[in-house]
Amino acid sequence: MMHVARAASMLSPLSPKMGAAIVKGGCVLGVGYNRPGSTHWNQWSQHAETTAILAAGNCQNATLYVYREHGLTGEPMMAKPCKDCAEAILLAGIKRVVYTQ
């Protein structure tokens, strides 16, 4: 399912591009990608993991796939979720996280 996360990353206007897919029982529940934040909410950016969680709704016992791509070379990069995303993942009840190394 990493190919779904990679496809989502292609929608990102930012560099590096990040995409995420939440999957349960072979079904994609939601996808997300990193995007510019809102000055109204004082956000620097919206992360792929949290936009996927919001799109998926019920993520209980699901798997999250996270893909990060270098903006210039197109090579996969380390996509380990940040502290805030890790907390959101735990709160959403996601059971497993797979990310590019």
N, C-alpha and C positions, 0 to 999 in steps of 0.2 A: 504493500500500500504506500510505500515511500514515493512511488510515481505520482500518486494523487497529491501528496504534499509538495512535490517538485512542481507539478502543474500549477498549483495555487501560488507558489512563489513567483511564477512568471507574471502574475497580475500586479505584483508590487512595483510601485514607482520609485522605491528606495534602493539604496545599495549599502550593504549587501541585501540581496533578495531573500526573504524568508517566507516559507509556507508551512501550513500545518493541516493535518487531517485527523479527525477523530473517527475511529472505526470500532464497531461492535458486531460480533457475529457475522463478519464479512460484509457488513453494510456500512457505507460512509454516512455518519450522522451529521457532520459539518466540516467545513473547511474555512481556513482563514489565511491571511497574509499580512505582513507588516505594512503599515501605511502611516502617512503623516498624522500627527496628533491634532487636537483641537486647542486653539489658544483660549477658547472659552473655558475649557476644563483644565488649562495649564498642563497639558500632556505634550511631551516631546514627540512621542510616537505611540501608535497602537501596535502591540506585538501580535505576531501570527498565532501564538498559542491562545491568547485571550480572545481574539476575534473568532477563532475556531470554536472555543467553548461557548461563546455567546450564540454562534450560529447553530450549534448542535442541540442545545437545550439539555436534556438528561444525558449525562456522560457517565453515569454510574457503571463501574467495572469495564469501561471501554479502554482502548489503546489509542494513544496520541502519537502520531508520526510528525516529526519536525525536520524540515529540510532548509539548509542555508546554502546560498550560492554566491561565490565571489562575483561582484559586479563587472569586473574587467575580464577575468579569465573564464568564467562559467564553471569553475571547479567547485565541488562540494567543500564546505567548511564546517568546523565545529559548530553545532547548533544546540548545545546544552542550554536548557531554559534558565533564564535569570532567576534571581531570588523571588521577585514578585510573581513571575509566571509559575514558578514551582509551587508557591503558596496557592495560587488560583487552581492549579492542577489538583492539588490535594483536596481543596474545598469542593471541587467539582466531582470528586470520587473516581477520577481516572486511575485505573489499576496499573497501567504499564506505559512507559514512555520510551520511544525509539527515536534516536536523532542521528544526524550525520556526524561523523567524527572528524 
